[in-house]
């Protein structure tokens, strides 16, 4: 296991207001990863990001940056370099959180999972049900 200290702002959970995803964007958030934990993540055969924010910050680590603020915005078309699996909640529509899931799983598969979650009355948001995407 490797740990990341993460400081997330409320903007992470706000709905996106842009008409085109490319013009959206995210609020800044900060992270810190020790050199020891960064080395563990670089050496791992597969990194399982537990939580949306861990995924975007792990991708930042893949760019060689361990600490500081980021406003990385991951949406479909993004090519993941550092995350091999994602454990995350079911997120609300029109959020950057859902876009990251679609980017990782593929939009069609992610939306099928969301349709299933709605039909089965899964709980959404931060204290709801979750899914493992491999």
Secondary structure, 3 states (H helix, E strand, C coil): CCCCEEECCHHHHCECCCCCHHHCCCCCEEEECCHHHHHHHHHCCCCEEECHHHHHHHHHHHCCCCCEEECCCCCCCCCCCCCCEEEEECCCCCEHHHHHHHHHHCHHHHHHHHHHHHHCCCCCCCCCCEEEEC
